[in-house]
Amino acid sequence: MALRKKRIVVAAVIFALLLLAFVPMPSFTNKSKGVVRTVTAPAERGTSTVWGRLSEAGAAIRGIGGTAEKNRDLSQELVRVQAELNRLRNAEQDNVRLRRAFKFYNESPFTMVPCDVVSRNISGWWSTVRLGKGSKDGIAKNRAVISPDGLVGKTTEVSPFTTEVLLVSDPACRVSAKIDRLENGFGLVRGMGSNIKGDPKAKMEFINKDVEIRVGDEVVTSGLSSDGAFPKGVHIGYVEKVFRDKSGLFQYAEIVPRATVGLLDYVFVVSKKEAK
């Protein structure tokens, strides 16, 4: 209790001294005021120091707020730049695919109609794609559809403006084929759908049991299809595995079609069965 009273007395004395120092009173001489200011100078310096530190702290807090705002602006700019880079990258990839397709079209021995893929259906019962051209563009039923990567499938339904394509991976698709390396390595390629990754699968059946097939052998169209849809020598895929069937009379090989429809934007329909 005594300590509290002592603090109150000290505070009152300091207040009185400050009042004497700064409040103009005629009864006090300049010398008296100087003495008072000398006594109160340490308190003034302490007050000034505290106020300066508080001002610095406020400026620092305001600076933190400004930094956060700058970081937000930089993040938004980074997102915008990344989106622009992605757009340019996609445009470059499209440009590469178009140049490759154009080169393939010019160098191919076949007369072809270039088409864009407008829709895909590679799940369920059918593996098909729809093209943005039809009979008015010279496309007919049962024509081979190819790409720079190889055989895609064949046309099935043709309207004046669109065409349905049955893919080589569809179980309903049959293609007369041969092992390109061998003279008598003939067989029939049948679609097997897609694997878990969405890649097309196919099987080459009825291969002579005495033919030596190797993993990695290239499989091409033989040109012997009964419907005449597929010209000779079109790449289909590569042999992945070789098996002997249960009868022991034939071999069959699992093959990987190279033309992956999920990556196709442009394909070509062979409009004439014979070469140019």
Residue pairs with C-beta under 8 A, 6 or more apart in sequence:
14 40
14 43
17 36
17 39
17 40
18 40
18 43
20 28
20 32
20 33
20 36
21 33
21 36
21 37
21 40
94 265
97 265
97 266
98 266
100 148
101 114
101 147
101 148
101 266
101 268
103 148
104 147
104 148
104 268
105 112
105 114
105 268
108 146
108 268
109 275
109 276
110 146
110 231
110 268
110 270
110 272
110 275
110 276
111 270
111 271
111 272
111 275
111 276
112 146
112 268
112 269
112 270
112 271
113 133
113 137
113 138
113 139
113 268
113 269
113 271
114 266
114 267
114 268
115 131
115 132
115 133
115 137
115 139
115 163
115 266
115 267
115 268
115 269
116 131
116 132
116 133
116 265
116 266
117 129
117 130
117 131
117 132
117 261
117 264
117 265
117 266
117 267
118 130
118 131
118 132
118 162
119 129
119 130
120 128
120 129
120 130
120 261
120 262
121 127
121 128
121 129
121 130
122 128
122 129
122 167
122 169
122 194
122 198
122 261
122 262
126 166
126 170
126 172
127 166
127 167
127 169
127 170
127 191
127 193
127 194
127 200
127 261
128 153
128 156
128 164
128 165
128 166
128 167
128 170
129 152
129 153
129 164
129 165
129 167
129 261
129 264
129 267
130 162
130 163
130 164
130 165
131 139
131 145
131 162
131 163
131 164
131 165
131 267
131 269
132 161
132 162
133 139
133 161
133 162
133 163
133 269
134 158
134 159
134 160
134 161
134 162
134 163
135 158
135 159
135 160
136 160
136 161
138 271
139 155
139 158
139 163
139 269
139 271
140 155
140 158
140 271
141 155
141 156
141 157
141 158
142 154
142 155
142 156
142 227
142 228
142 229
143 154
143 155
143 229
143 269
143 270
143 271
144 151
144 154
144 221
144 229
144 230
144 231
144 234
144 269
144 270
145 151
145 152
145 153
145 154
145 155
145 165
145 267
145 268
145 269
145 270
146 152
146 234
146 259
146 267
146 268
146 270
147 259
147 264
147 266
147 267
147 268
149 235
149 258
149 259
149 260
150 234
150 235
150 236
150 237
150 257
150 258
150 259
151 168
151 175
151 221
151 230
151 234
151 235
151 236
151 257
151 259
152 165
152 167
152 168
152 259
152 261
152 264
152 267
153 165
153 166
153 167
153 168
153 170
153 173
154 165
154 166
154 173
154 229
154 230
155 163
155 164
155 165
155 166
155 269
156 164
156 165
156 166
157 163
157 164
158 164
163 269
165 267
166 172
166 173
167 173
167 191
167 200
167 261
168 175
168 189
168 191
168 200
168 202
168 236
168 257
168 259
169 191
169 192
169 193
169 194
169 200
169 201
169 202
169 257
169 261
170 191
170 193
171 190
171 191
171 192
171 193
172 191
173 190
173 191
174 188
174 189
174 190
174 225
175 188
175 189
175 190
175 221
175 225
175 230
175 236
176 186
176 188
176 189
176 221
176 222
176 223
176 224
176 225
176 226
176 230
177 186
177 187
177 188
177 189
177 204
177 219
177 220
177 221
177 222
177 236
178 185
178 186
178 187
178 219
178 220
178 221
178 222
179 185
179 187
179 207
179 211
179 213
179 217
179 218
179 219
179 239
180 217
180 218
180 219
180 220
181 214
181 217
181 218
182 211
182 212
182 213
182 217
184 208
184 211
185 207
185 208
185 211
185 213
185 217
186 207
186 208
186 222
186 224
187 204
187 205
187 206
187 207
187 252
187 253
188 204
188 205
188 206
189 202
189 203
189 204
189 205
189 219
189 236
189 255
190 202
190 203
190 205
191 200
191 201
191 202
192 201
192 202
192 203
192 254
193 200
193 201
194 200
194 201
195 201
198 262
199 256
199 260
200 256
200 257
200 259
200 260
200 261
201 254
201 256
201 257
202 236
202 237
202 254
202 255
202 256
202 257
203 252
203 253
203 254
203 255
204 219
204 239
204 252
204 253
204 254
204 255
205 245
205 250
205 252
206 250
206 252
207 213
207 250
207 251
207 252
207 253
208 250
208 251
209 244
209 248
209 249
209 250
209 251
211 251
213 239
213 242
213 251
213 253
214 239
214 242
215 239
215 240
215 241
215 242
216 238
216 239
217 238
217 239
217 253
218 235
218 237
218 238
219 235
219 236
219 237
219 238
219 239
219 253
219 255
220 232
220 233
220 234
220 235
220 236
221 230
221 231
221 232
221 233
221 234
221 236
222 232
223 230
223 231
223 232
223 233
228 273
231 270
231 273
231 274
231 275
235 258
236 255
236 257
236 258
237 255
237 256
237 257
237 258
238 255
238 256
238 258
239 253
239 254
239 255
240 253
240 254
240 255
240 256
241 253
241 254
242 251
242 252
242 253
243 251
243 252
243 253
243 254
244 250
244 251
245 251
245 252
